[in-house]
Amino acid sequence: MKVIIVGGVAGGASCAARLRRLDEKAEIVIFERGPYVSYANCGLPYHVAGVIEKEASLLVATEQSFLDNFAIDVRTNCEVIAVSAKDKTVQVRDLTTGATTAETYDRLVLAPGASSLRPPIAGIDLPGIFQVRTVPDARAIREWIAQGRNVLAETAEDTGLRFVKPTRRAVVIGGGFIGLEMVENLLHLDFEVTLIEMLDQVLAPLDRELARLVEGHLKRHGARLVLGDGVASFSAREGGGLEVRTKSGKDYEADLVILALGVRPDVQLARSARLEIGARGGIRVDDQMRTSDPNIFAVGDAVEVRDCVTGQWSLVALAGPANRQGRIAADAIAGRKSRYRGTQGTAIIGLFGGAAAWTGASEKTLQRQGYGDVEKVYIFPHSHAGYYPDAKTMVLKVLFRKSDGRLLGAQAIGEDGPAVDKRISALAVALQMEATVYDLEEAELCYAPQFGSAKDPVNFAGMVAADVLRGDMPIFHWQETLDAFLLDVRRPDEVAAGAVGGSINIPLAELRTRLSELPRNREILVICRSGQRAYYAGRILARHGFRARVLSGGMLARAMLLGSRAP
């Protein structure tokens, strides 16, 4: 059996290695149009800044290592330009010599990835404008930065300004993973950085109120954000440098521009093979990564897969899913019954020591798809035990079904990146196993004061959500119309620092002795800082015959939601 794999990196390379471990006799050939068969493209922004110092550290495997370890024939700088499904052949162009040859296959695996969006904007091909997609891209950016640094240093020397630090300006276009990671790394290189994002928030998978916290974090570290505005043109400035003009007519100077506008599935070969393309623009595959042609498989950023929460077709350009898909395609080719369970879009981004992470569906996605059986809770736990030094507050939003408590999605943000990673990773496993919030209550997780609390945030989220479903803690959210009696149970000094108009303040410690001041013919909505004291107050009121609901997330949630209304 001869298997041709088009594309290396995550999906194609993992498919090839897995298939060899399952079949010693198969002839396996990888065609990769770039110079490297497998590299860590997620590390490129960190190589630009020198955090990952050596370019060689990004190379996961080489042609020689594939040959030595797996007896796999890897041909780099070779581009597959057409597929004939009828003849079971591919046309291959050697990018070094220009020669074109035909190769036959028994099974074909397409792992072409996705191409970076590069719209036809005036001036987009000017020197100093880069994408961050490949190792050569990162190399070119590093060389440009080094050249500019030398020019600025020489200028300062010639003008006698040796003690004046020259200003370098960068504009990053796009507020996704690569865009934000480049913002961070360029700030580390002492650039003044402006981020321009056409949407009204960064990190589109996040719900807006959590995205606002990320934006605040970026601003505190020196980034300038321009949201809700797209790029209209690029032009060269007299005396050097670039000018970026937005659609609103504003201009931004730059010595360096990074394009991080997102990606589009590369389906050129799929179309040449007349494979089915889905409504989202990706190659349509089944749960064994088989395309509409039974002899052709597809994996990675180019394919559409089912969202495991909503059941809808989705595009997920992430390395983890691509690796799993590659393994499953190899299993299917080798005759095994492995199945891809779908994707939940689990992802994390680190920024200045903190992190934002998510798994499953967001609230806005569920709303857009008309998914009505949804409830949410906000909690603000510490990253580890509060009595242990350097504990930091996290924000954790958990979405679940009202009907049975099944977990639907979760998002977390905090200045302690590893703590965020730990909780969303745990929730991602729970979500894939179709766990409920009742399962989260019972989850037995690691505890030591420097790592967490005896009641881990995952447990805490489950307990709060389960209390909501059991009726022990009826909740409301700030988006709802507040035509009710508002009871604030914070201390007077807290209320003085920020009161809610129309609310009545009775501190929790005084509540039992002041119940006579509360109405029995109206619903009482209870407010505190984060929701914990409001819960205690709600239980007191319920046991005394009052109708009460608790604000989920308290004043902290209110601050997030109010802040999410404007860029």
N, C-alpha and C positions, 0 to 999 in steps of 0.2 A: 504494500500500500504506500502510495506517495502522497504526502500531505504538504501543501504549500501554505505558508502563513505570510500574509501581507501586513507588514508592520511589526515592530518589536515593542519596546518600552514596557508597559505594564501588562496589557492583555495578551498581546502576541507572544511575548517572551515567556510569560507564565504558562501559556497554552503549550508551547513547544517543549519546555522542560517537563511539564506534567505528562505529556504524551510519551516522551521518551521513557519516563519511569514506568509507564504502563505497557509499552510496546518496544522491545529491543530491535525488532525487524523493520519497522516502518522507516521509509526514507522521508526525512523532515528537512524542508528548506524554508528559511526565513528570508524574505526580501524586505529590506529597509531602505527607504529613499534618502535618509539622512546618513551622516558619517558614524553614528553610534547606534548599536542595536538595542541597548537598554541603559537608560540613564534616569537619574532622579530629577525630573523636571520640577517637582515641588520644592527642590532646594535652590533653584536658580536665583530668586531674589536675595537669598542669604549669601550666595557666592558673589553677587554684585557688590555687596557691602564688605566682603571679606570675612564674614562670620564663618562660612565654609571657605577656607583659604585656598585649597588646591582644587583645580578643575577636575583632576583625576578622581577626587573623592565622590564626584557626582556619577561616575561611570559604574553602574551596577554589574555589568558583564560585558565581555568583549567577544568578537568573532572567535578568537582563539580559545577563550574559556568555554564557549558553547561547543566548539569542536572537541576539545580535550575532555570535558566532563560529560557531555551528552551525545557526542557524535552527531551533532546537528550542523548542517551546512548553512552558514549565515553569509548573506551577500549584501553588504552595505553599499550606499550610493547607487542602488539599483531600484528604479521606480516601476512598479506594475502600472501600466497605462491603460489596459483593457482586459476584460474577462469575457470569454465565450463559454457560457454555461452549456450550450449545446455540444460543443467540441471538448469541453473540459480542459481548456487551455487558458493561459494568461500570456499577455504580451509584456515583455520586460525591457525597459530601456536602461542601459548602463550610463549613468550620468557622467562618468569620467570619459568614456570613449564615444558616447552617442550611439553605440550599436544597439539594435533591437533584436531580441530573440523571442522564441515561443517556448513555453514550458507546459507540459501536461500535468494533470493532477488527478488523483482519485477523490481526495477531499480538499476543500479550500477553506481557509479561515481568513476572514477579513478583519483586520485590526488597524484601520487607517487613521483612527483618532478623529480629532476635530480640528478644523482650521480656525486660526484667530480671525476675528472680524476686523476688516480693514476697509471701511466704507470709502467711497470716492469723494473725499473731502479735499478741497483745494489746498495744495501745499503739503499733503500728507507724506510725500516722498522726499521732502527736504532732509538734508543731513541733520543729524541730532534727534531724529524721531525714531524710536525703537519699539519693538515688541519683545516680550519675554516668554518665549515658547520653547527654545532649544538651547543647547550648550553654546553653539556659535553666537546666538543672540546675546547671551550673558557676557561672552567674551568681548563682543563688539561694544557693549555698554561700558564695560570696565575700561577698555582702551580709550573710549571717548571721554570718560570721566578723568582718566589719567592725563590725557592730552590737554583737556581744559584746565586741570589743576596746574600743570606746568606753565601754560600760557598766563594764567592769573598770577602765578608766583613771579614770573619774569616781568610782568607789567608792574607789579608792586615794587619790585627791585628797581626798575628803571625810573619810577616816579618818586623813589625815596620813601615809599610807604611800607617798609618792610614789617612794621609792627602793626599794620592794619590788616585784619583778616579779610580777604576778598570774599564777596558775596557770590554764591552760586545758587541759581534758581532752577527748580524742576517743576514741571507740571505733569501730573499723572491723570490720565483719562480713563475713568472706570473705577467703580467702588466695590468690585468683587474681591475674591481672594488675592489674585496677583496684584491688583491695584493697591490694596491696603498694605500688603507685604512690601511692595516697593516704596510706598509712603514711609513706612517704618524704617526701612533700610537706607533710604536716601536721607532721612533726618539724621540717622546715625553717622552719615557721611558729611554732615553739616550743611546740607542743602536747605534752602528755604523751599518748602514744598506746598504746592496747591493741588488739591484733588478736585477734579471736575466730574460730576456724576449726573447723568440725564434724569434718573429717577429722583424722587424726593427723599431717598434714604440710601445709606450704604448697605451692603450685604442683603440683597433682595430676599433670600430665604427667611430672614428673621422677620418677626412681626415688628411693626414700626416702633412701638414703645421701647423695645429692647435695642433696636438699631440706634435710637437716639442716644442711648448710654454709650454705645461704641463711638458714636460721633463726638460725644463730649470727651471721651478718653483720648481720642486722636487730637482734639483741639488742645487739651491740657499738655500734650507732648509737642505742641508746636505746629501741627498741621493746619493749613487753611482749607476749609471745605466750601465748595461751590456746588450746591445741590439743586436739582430741578432745572438744570441748564445744560444743553448739549454744545458740542464744538461745531462751529460753522466753517472755520478756515484756519490754516497755518500760513505764516509768512516769515520771510527772513528780515531781520532788523538791520538797519544801517549800523555798521560798526561791529556786527556779530550778534549771534543769538537769534532767538525765535520769538514770534509773537503769536499767541493763541487767542483767537477771537471766538466768543461763544455766540449762541443764537440770540441771546438777549442784548448783544452789542458790546459786551465788556471785553477788555483786552488784558491778557496776562503775559508778562515777560517770562522767558525760559531760556536757559542754556542747554536744557535736556528735556525731552518729552517722552513719556512712556505711554504707549497705547495698551490698555488692558480692557478692551471693550467686550470681552467675552468670546465665545467660540461657537462655531456652527458644525454639526456633524458632517464629516467628509463622506459623501455618498456617491461620488463620481463613479467609482468602480461598481458599486451596487447597481447604479442605473445602467451601466454598460452591460451588466449581466441580467438586466431586466428583473431585478429582485423587487419585492414589495417595499415601498417606502411609506412610513406611517405619517399620520397627520401632523406630528411634531417635527417632521423632517428627518428622522433617523431611520435606520434600517430596521424593519420589523422582524423580530425573532420570537421563537417560542421559549419555553422554560428550559430547553436544552441548548439554547443559543443557535438553533437551526433557523435559517432564513426560509423564504418561500421556495427555494431550491433545496431539496433534501441533501445534496452533496456540498452545500456551501453553508458555513457557519460565520457568525459575526460577533465580535466582542468589543467592549470598551466604549469610548466616548461617541462612537458613530451609531450606536444602537438605541432603539427605544425599548424600555422594559416597563413592566407593571410596577406601579407604586403599591407597596404592600399594605398601606393604610387605606388609601382611597380606591385602589383597584384601577386607577386611570393610567394611561400610557404616559411615560415621562422620559426626560433626558437627564442623565446624571453623569457629569464629567468628573469622576473621582477615581483615584487610583485603587482604592480598596475594592469597590465593585468590579472594576476592570480585571483585577487579578482573579477574583472569584469566577468571573465569567470565563476567563481563559481556561481555568482548571475544569470547569463544567463542560466546555466545548471539547476539551481533550478527553474527558471521561466518556462523553457521548460518542466520539469518534472511535474510542477503544471498546465500545459496547456496554459501558456501564450505564446505570439508570439515574445518575445524579441529576438534580433539578435545581434551577435557580429560583429562589423563593421570592424574588422581587427585590426592589430597593426601597430603602427608607431615608436615603439622603443624609446619613450621619456624617457630620463634618465639624471641623474645629479650625479656628484661626487664632494664632498667638499674636499679641500686639503689646509691646513694651512690658513684658512679663505677665500681662493679663491674657484673657482668652474669651472668645465667644464661641459657643458650640450649640449644636442642635441635632435632633433626630426626629424622624417621623414628620407628620403634617404640621404646618403652622396654622394659626387661627384664621389668617386671611385666606389661605388655600381652602380650608374647610368651608368658610363662608362663601367663597366664590363658587364652590361646587355644590352649594345648597345642602351641606351636611348639617342637619339641625340637631342631632342628638349629641350635643357637645357641652361640656362644662370645663372651666379652667380654675386653677388656683395659682396665686403668687406666694412665694415664701422668700425670706431674706436671711438664710442661715449663715453662720460663720464657715469659713473654709476649713477650719479645724476647731478643736475645743477652745472656747473663748478665753479660758484662763491661761492657755499656753501662748507664749509671745507671738506677735505678728499675725494673729488671726484677722482675716479680712472678710468683709461681707460679700456674699454672692447674691445674685438674683436668679431664681429658678422659677420658670413658668411651666406648668404641666397641664396638658390637655387630655381629657378622657371622656368616655361615653357616659351620659347620664343613666342610660338604661341598665348597664351591667358593670360599669367601672373600667372597661378595657382601656388601656393606655393608647393614646392616639399620637402624641408628640410631646416633645419637651425642648426647652431652650434655656440656656444658662449663660450668664456673663459674670465675670469677676476679675479682680486684679491678681488673684492667685491662679495662674493658668493651669497648673497640674490638678488643682482641686476641682476646677470646672471640667477638665478632661475626665477625671475619675467618675464624676456623677453622671455626665451624659453618656459615657461609655457603658456604665451599669444600666442606665435607662434604655440604651439602644438594644442591649441583649434582652431586657425584659420585654421591650416592644416586639422584637422579632419572635419571641416565644409566646406572643399574644397574652401577656400578663395583664392583670388588673391592678388597680390601685390597692386592692386588698392584699395582693401579692407583695407590693412594695412595702406595706406595713410589716410584713413578716420576713422580708429579706434579711439575711444574716451577713453583714458586711464587716470589713476589717475596722478595728478601732484601737487607736492609741492617740493620746492628746495631740501629738504633732501632725497627725494625719486626718483626724475627724473627731466626731463626738459619738458617745454611746448611742444616741439617737441620730443616725446619719441623716444628712439632708434628703437622701433617697427615701429613707423610712419616714422622715418628717413629712415629705410631700405626700406619701401614701396615706399617712394618718390624717392629714388635713383633708385630703380628697375623700377619704372614706367617711370621715365625720360629716362632710357635706352630703354624701349619698345616703347615709343613715338617718339624716335629719337632725343630728346633734349640733350641726353648725350651719344653719341656713345662711347663704351668702348673697351679696349683691355686688355689682361692679359699678365703677364710676360712670361708665357709658350709659347706664340706665337713668331714666328720669327720676329725680330725687323728690318725689311728692310725698314726703314722709317726715317723721320726727327724727332729727339727727342728734345722737348722743355721743359726745366726745369724752372718752374715759382716760385721756392722757392727763398728766400733771399740769397744773396751771402754767408753769414756766414753759412747757412744751407748746401749749396752746398759744401763749403769747408770741412765740416765735413763728407761728403759722396757724391761724385759725381757719375753719371752714365757715363761711357766712351762714347764719341762721341756725347754727348748732348750739346745743346746750352742753356745758362742761360739768360733768360730775366725775372726779377721779375715781378710778376703780376701787381704791382703798375705802372710799366713802359711800360706795354705791348701795350697799345693803342697808345703810342707815338713812338713805335719802330716796328710797323707792317711791315714797308718797309724792315726790315732785314729778313723777313720770305719768304719762297718759295711759290708761288701760283700753281706750277705744281707738287707738291708732297704732300702726306698726312702727316700731322703733328700729332705726338703722344705726348700728354701733360702729364708732370710729376709734382707732388708736394709731400708733406709729406704723406697725407692721402687720397687725392682725391678731397677735397672740392675746393681748389684754382684752381686745374686743371679744374674742372667743370666750374668755373667762366671764366677761360681763354678760355675754349672750346666754351662757349657761345659767348664770344667776337669775337673769330676767325670765328665762323659760321656766325655771323651777318655781318662780313666783307668779306664774300665770300671765306674763306679758308676751306679746308677739314681737319677736326681735330677729333681725338678720345682721350679719357681720360683713363689713367691707373686706373683701379678699385683698390681702397685701397692705391694707391700711393706707396711711398718708404717703408711704413710699411708693405704692402702686399709683396713687393719685398723681404724684409728682411726675412719674414716668408717662402716664397717659396724657396729662396736660401738656407735657413737653413734646409729645408726639404729634401735636396738632400743626406744628409749623416747622419747616426746615431750620 
